[in-house]
Amino acid sequence: MTGSNVVLAQPRGFCAGVRRAIGIVERALDLHGAPVYVRKEIVHNHYIVSELKKRGAVFVDSEDEVPQGAVCVFSAHGVSPGVRSSAAERQLEVIDATCPLVSKVHQEAVRFARDGRTILLVGHEGHEEVEGVLGEAPDRVVVIETEEDVRRLGLPDDTPVAVLTQTTLSFDETAKVVEALRARFTDLITPNDDDICYASQNRQNAVKDLARRNDLVLVVGSLNSSNSLRMVEVAREHGAAAHLVPDEGHLEPAWLEGVSTIGISSGASAPEILVDGLVARLAALGFDGVELQQGIAEDVVFSMPGRLADPATGRVPQTPLAGEALSSPGGAR
């Protein structure tokens, strides 16, 4: 298999919201020292969580587990108003790492509920982001996922409704459901294009191209990363064998039988160091020719919270555009 090719997706890996969230925990540790408590996983990646634990981050399932008055970071997926109230009662020093795209959906849920609309939230039941948005108006939000869910809705067709979507879903994933809603309801407000996470769509588009051009697609990401799992599904839908690889140790050599070219991508919460490890493992197995896919270069940057400003200068640190937090300095290219 010497000389076989590996094609690295562009874009792949960290999105702006993930970079910001990880940077917030790192900055909080720098300012406050350990421990800093983090409600839920800051992002859905086992390596990131493990590395932050080494630095002194303590991950908890509920704000009720955080000692009164301690520093508590809310994860990138967002929280409900009930969680915020509970944290305030415990006098926690809250640092909010909610992705700005998620915060925007929360604000829209509040506005639509105030306008008296029923909110149809397209997303995965039980996902942390969905739970947070649901908490903004629990009496007015209905979670749906499929066209069949639209047909089962017990609402008159003239009900004033508004559609919101889980940000990590792509346009492709929501299009059929939104069209079914348009076909049914006469008073409908549909989501803005910018409610969908640019990163999810970009990464899925890149994976489609990989699937068309390669025998096998490997997606680096954790088992609980919904966007990574969806990338695997997209690759399979577009004709390639595909597998989720949490890290190089999960690579099965049997997958490589009869394969001449391999496309590699990574979910929005997967650090480049894990991609580097997989590339190195494949090189040892004979897949030692690496090239970079032509694709979109992302330049989105989300600012850090003002409360993380340097006490001496008052300056808020910038979230890095390039260069991975908790990752290798460069990696295979």
C-alpha positions in Angstrom: 0.0 0.0 0.0 3.0 2.3 -0.1 2.2 5.6 -1.8 -1.5 5.4 -1.0 -3.2 8.7 -0.4 -4.8 10.4 2.6 -6.9 13.5 1.9 -7.5 15.9 4.8 -10.8 17.8 4.7 -10.9 21.5 4.6 -12.5 22.8 6.8 -12.4 20.3 9.7 -12.0 20.4 13.4 -12.6 23.3 15.8 -15.3 25.8 15.0 -15.2 29.4 16.4 -17.7 28.5 19.2 -15.6 25.5 20.4 -12.3 27.5 20.3 -14.0 30.2 22.3 -15.4 27.7 24.9 -12.1 26.0 25.4 -10.3 29.3 25.7 -12.8 30.4 28.3 -12.0 27.5 30.6 -8.3 27.9 30.1 -8.5 31.7 30.8 -10.7 31.1 33.9 -8.0 28.7 35.2 -5.3 31.3 34.5 -7.3 34.0 36.4 -8.8 32.1 39.2 -6.6 29.0 39.6 -7.9 25.5 40.1 -10.5 24.3 40.6 -12.8 25.8 38.1 -16.1 24.0 37.8 -17.6 23.3 34.4 -21.3 22.3 34.0 -21.5 19.4 31.6 -18.7 18.7 29.1 -17.5 22.1 27.8 -17.6 20.5 24.3 -18.3 16.9 23.4 -14.8 15.6 23.1 -13.1 13.2 25.4 -9.5 14.4 24.8 -10.4 18.1 25.5 -12.2 17.2 28.7 -9.3 15.0 29.8 -6.7 17.7 29.2 -8.7 20.4 31.0 -9.2 18.0 34.0 -5.4 17.8 34.2 -5.2 21.6 34.4 -7.8 21.7 37.3 -11.2 21.9 35.6 -13.8 19.9 37.5 -16.8 18.7 35.3 -20.1 18.3 37.0 -23.6 17.3 35.7 -25.4 20.0 37.6 -24.7 23.4 39.1 -26.0 21.9 42.4 -22.7 20.0 42.6 -20.7 23.2 42.5 -19.6 24.6 46.0 -21.4 27.8 46.9 -19.6 30.9 45.6 -17.2 28.9 43.3 -16.4 29.7 39.7 -18.7 27.8 37.3 -18.4 27.8 33.5 -21.6 27.0 31.4 -20.8 24.8 28.4 -20.9 25.8 24.8 -24.3 24.1 24.4 -26.2 26.7 26.6 -28.4 26.3 29.6 -32.0 27.1 30.5 -33.1 30.0 32.7 -33.8 27.6 35.5 -30.1 26.6 35.6 -29.1 30.3 35.7 -31.5 30.9 38.5 -30.2 28.0 40.4 -26.6 29.2 39.9 -27.6 32.7 41.2 -29.1 31.2 44.3 -25.8 29.4 45.0 -24.0 32.7 44.4 -21.8 31.0 41.8 -19.4 33.1 39.8 -20.7 32.2 36.4 -18.7 32.5 33.2 -20.9 31.7 30.2 -19.2 29.8 27.3 -22.5 29.4 25.4 -21.8 29.6 21.7 -23.1 33.0 20.4 -25.1 31.1 17.7 -26.9 29.2 20.4 -27.5 32.4 22.4 -29.2 33.9 19.4 -31.7 31.0 19.2 -32.4 31.4 22.9 -33.2 35.1 22.3 -35.5 34.2 19.4 -37.3 31.7 21.5 -38.0 34.3 24.1 -39.3 36.8 21.5 -41.5 34.3 19.7 -43.0 33.1 23.0 -43.7 36.7 24.0 -45.5 37.2 20.6 -47.8 34.3 21.5 -46.4 31.9 18.9 -46.0 28.1 19.3 -42.3 27.4 18.8 -41.4 24.3 16.8 -37.8 23.4 17.6 -36.2 21.1 15.1 -33.6 19.1 16.9 -32.6 16.0 18.9 -34.7 15.3 22.0 -32.5 15.3 25.0 -29.5 17.1 23.4 -28.1 19.7 25.8 -28.6 22.6 23.4 -32.3 21.6 22.8 -32.9 21.3 26.6 -31.5 24.8 27.1 -33.7 26.4 24.4 -36.8 24.4 25.6 -36.3 25.9 29.1 -36.8 29.4 27.7 -40.5 28.8 27.1 -41.4 25.2 28.1 -45.1 25.8 27.7 -44.7 27.0 24.1 -41.9 24.9 22.7 -42.4 21.6 20.9 -39.4 19.6 19.8 -39.7 17.8 16.5 -37.1 15.9 14.4 -38.8 14.3 11.4 -41.5 14.9 8.8 -43.5 12.3 10.6 -43.3 14.4 13.7 -44.8 17.3 11.7 -47.8 15.1 10.6 -48.4 14.1 14.2 -48.5 17.6 15.7 -51.8 18.2 17.4 -52.1 21.8 16.3 -54.7 23.5 14.0 -53.1 24.4 10.6 -53.8 28.1 11.3 -51.8 28.1 14.6 -49.3 31.0 14.7 -46.0 29.1 14.8 -42.3 29.9 14.6 -39.6 27.4 13.6 -36.2 27.3 15.4 -33.5 24.8 14.8 -30.7 23.2 16.8 -27.7 25.1 15.5 -25.5 22.0 14.9 -27.9 20.6 12.3 -27.1 21.4 8.7 -29.4 22.9 6.1 -29.7 19.4 4.5 -30.9 17.9 7.8 -33.6 20.5 8.4 -34.8 21.3 4.9 -37.4 18.5 4.5 -38.8 19.2 8.0 -39.1 22.9 7.3 -40.7 22.2 4.0 -43.3 20.0 5.6 -44.0 22.7 8.1 -44.4 25.3 5.3 -46.9 23.0 3.6 -49.0 22.6 6.6 -49.1 25.8 8.6 -50.6 29.0 7.2 -49.0 31.4 9.7 -45.4 30.3 9.9 -42.1 32.1 10.6 -39.2 30.0 9.4 -35.6 30.2 10.7 -33.0 32.6 9.3 -30.2 31.1 7.4 -27.7 32.3 10.0 -29.5 30.2 12.7 -27.8 27.2 11.3 -24.2 26.7 12.3 -21.9 27.6 9.5 -19.4 25.0 10.7 -21.8 22.0 10.6 -22.8 22.8 7.0 -19.2 23.5 5.9 -17.9 20.2 7.4 -20.7 18.2 5.9 -20.1 19.7 2.5 -16.4 18.8 2.7 -17.3 15.3 3.8 -19.6 14.8 0.8 -16.7 15.7 -1.5 -14.4 13.3 0.4 -17.0 10.5 0.0 -17.3 11.0 -3.7 -13.5 10.9 -4.2 -12.2 8.3 -1.7 -12.9 4.7 -0.9 -13.0 5.3 2.8 -13.8 8.3 5.1 -12.7 8.5 8.7 -14.2 11.1 10.9 -12.3 12.0 14.1 -14.7 12.7 16.9 -16.1 11.4 20.2 -18.9 8.9 20.4 -21.2 11.6 22.0 -20.5 14.2 19.4 -23.7 14.5 17.3 -22.1 16.6 14.6 -19.3 14.0 14.2 -21.7 11.1 14.0 -23.8 13.0 11.4 -20.6 13.5 9.3 -20.2 9.7 9.2 -23.8 9.3 8.1 -23.3 11.9 5.4 -20.2 10.1 4.0 -22.1 6.8 3.9 -25.1 8.5 2.2 -22.7 9.8 -0.5 -21.2 6.4 -1.4 -18.1 5.8 0.8 -17.5 3.4 3.6 -17.1 5.6 6.8 -16.3 5.2 10.4 -16.1 7.4 13.5 -12.6 7.3 15.1 -12.4 8.8 18.6 -8.6 8.6 18.3 -5.9 6.6 16.5 -6.3 3.6 18.9 -9.8 3.0 17.5 -8.6 2.5 13.9 -9.4 -1.0 12.7 -6.8 -2.2 10.1 -9.5 -4.4 8.6 -11.2 -1.2 7.4 -8.2 -0.6 5.1 -8.5 -3.9 3.1 -9.0 -3.0 -0.6 -8.8 0.7 0.1 -6.5 2.9 -2.0 -7.5 6.4 -0.8 -8.8 7.7 2.5 -10.5 10.9 3.3 -10.1 12.3 6.9 -12.2 14.9 8.6 -13.0 15.8 12.2 -16.0 17.1 14.1 -16.3 20.7 15.3 -15.1 19.7 18.8 -12.2 17.5 17.8 -8.6 18.9 18.2 -6.1 18.7 15.4 -3.7 16.6 17.6 -6.1 13.6 17.2 -6.1 14.0 13.5 -2.3 14.1 13.6 -2.3 10.9 15.5 -4.5 9.2 13.0 -2.5 10.4 10.1 0.7 9.0 11.7 -0.9 5.7 12.3 -2.1 5.4 8.7 1.4 6.4 7.5 2.8 3.5 9.5 0.3 1.2 7.7 1.5 2.4 4.3 -0.8 5.4 3.6 1.9 7.9 3.6 0.9 10.4 0.9 -1.0 13.3 2.4 -2.8 16.1 0.6 -5.2 18.9 1.6 -8.7 19.1 0.1 -9.6 22.4 -1.6 -12.3 24.0 0.5 -13.6 27.0 2.4 -11.2 28.7 4.8 -13.1 29.8 7.8 -12.3 33.1 9.4 -15.1 33.4 12.0 -14.0 34.6 15.5 -16.2 35.0 18.6 -15.0 37.4 21.3 -14.3 36.3 24.9 -16.5 37.5 27.8 -15.6 40.8 29.2 -15.2 39.3 32.7 -12.1 37.5 31.5 -10.3 40.7 31.0 -6.7 41.0 32.2 -6.9 42.7 35.7 -3.8 44.8 35.0 -4.6 46.1 31.5 -8.4 45.6 31.2 -7.9 43.9 27.9 -10.0 40.9 26.9 -7.9 38.1 25.3 -8.7 37.2 21.7 -9.9 33.7 20.8 -7.2 32.4 18.4 -8.4 32.0 14.8 -5.6 29.6 14.0 -3.6 27.4 16.3 -5.5 24.8 18.3 -6.1 25.1 22.0 -4.9 21.9 23.7 -3.5 20.7 20.4 -0.3 20.4 18.5 1.3 23.5 17.0 0.8 22.6 13.4 0.1 18.9 12.6 0.3 17.1 9.4 -0.7 19.1 6.3 
